[in-house]
Amino acid sequence: MAKNKSSYVCQSCGAHFGKWAGQCSDCSEWNSLVEAPNVSMPHHNKSAAKSAASRSNPRTANAAATGNYSGTHSAVMPLNAVSVTLDTRLPTGISEFDRVLGGGLVAGSVVLIGGDPGIGKSTILLQTATNMARADSLAGSALYVTGEESLAQVAMRAKRLELPADRLRVLAETNVETICAALTQEQPAIAIIDSIQTIYTDAISSAPGGVSQIRESAAMLTRYAKQTGTALFLVGHVTKEGTLAGPRVLEHMVDTVLYFEGQSDSRFRMIRAVKNRFGAVNELGIFGMTDLGLKEVANPSAIFLSRYDKPVAGSVVMVSREGTRPLLVEVQALVDDSQGSPRRMALGLDFQRLSMLLAVMHRHGGIHTSGQDVYVNVVGGVKVIETGSDLAVLLACASSIKERALPSSLAVFGEVGLSGEIRPVPNGQERLKEAMKHGFKHAIIPKANAPAKGAAQFKGINVIAVERLDDAIESAFEL
């Protein structure tokens, strides 16, 4: 007789355990283990194992029961014998979205998009679906599958956004087998599943949203997309920490993972590619939220720069690089006497790196913050993850400590090492060109990124190349 047992599955990472515990030992998440009943068969019952395996895959039935996996398999061939065709990109009708995707959608690709509730995931996908449904090359071949909202709610959103919805086909369904059958019948060029957490399969008895349901449903949809060439969007929920909910294997299944950044109450939205098999990683698309949906920002650098009547202490403009383009971002720092234990806070930057940079500034720049609170903020809600922001952060902190404003026409970039050296960053000359385009007259940069002397294209900007942190601080306050 089969013996019923219960295992416990972590809802955060998908790890299995034989008994319940308060904390998952794999991902350290608290109270994430949920009971998942299963049936284990006696070890000697090979006929039952063979029967179960034959139902799932007849080709491997004998292998499952006997342990022999030398049966039929796919043909092996030399790599240079594989036929290769250039990927045809499908434009979404939104150039910033195409940029994040790597130039448009690739046929058969699976894109996972996540973000906080209300930040604009359904909005931009509905805009994309209606744009592509009206494209001449697709001839209305787009299907929007909603599992969270009714068809009336989707229609109301399209009407509110004034979208041309006459060619977009919609379906309200949560069963993945029914969805795949509808996709097979419609054969769309693009399909949107909103959201993967609401989809379930009849093959698993657990509730929708669980680890097993998400994994199996996503695997079935991904398999369909690869076999038919349908470009597929999956909407995913996020946890309170800002990561995608469900098993991490979900991110490994798909081709592209996009995250919405920025606050839901902000006027701007940012979409960052954290994984992309067909384009640049960390590419950033910037949009403005309006009454008619998400609109592209024509000049992204301008929205992150504050306009002051006169220079302000603690403010420095850095030239960051997000994906394939440089971006001007303002960094603000506030250093004040601590009323107790000194605090360190970083918004839009790595907190641990800020603490390290302050120690470097003390040791090699002669400016200490041991008894002071330090707050650093990147204007506009953008997250800067590259090390090219180091020098700008330290100059902003030094400006706040000394209560001396740096020139508003100054742009800065460079990585700071533990020994106080200023290290070069990628694409330095492209960053300089971006600063010149926005009217900056001075730039403090690593010496290794300095252009050749007499270069005609950089005659309009005063380039100050530095090798050490103390030289950079001295040069900044001499301007």
Secondary structure, DSSP 4 states (H G I P E B T S, - for coil): --EEEEEEEETTT--EESS--SB-TTT--BT-EEEEEEEE--TT-HHHHHHHHHHH-GGGHHHHHH----S--PPP--GGGS---PPPEE--S-HHHHHHHTSSEETT-EEEEE--TTSSHHHHHHHHHHHHHT-TTTTT-EEEEESSS-HHHHHHHHHHTT---SS-EEEE--BHHHHHHHHHHH--SEEEEE-GGG-B-TT--SPTTSHHHHHHHHHHHHHHHHHHT-EEEEEE-B-TTSSBSS-THHHHHSSEEEEEES-TTSSEEEEEEEEETTS-TT-EEEEEEETTEEEE-S-HHHHT----SS--TTEEEEEEEETTEEEEEEEEEEEEE-SSS--EEEESS-HHHHHHHHHHHHHHHS---TTEEEEEEEGGGPPP-SGGGHHHHHHHHHHHHHT-PPPTTEEE--EE-TTSBEE--TTHHHHHHHHHHTT--EEEEEGGGPPPTT-GGGTTSEEEEESBHHHHHHHHHH-
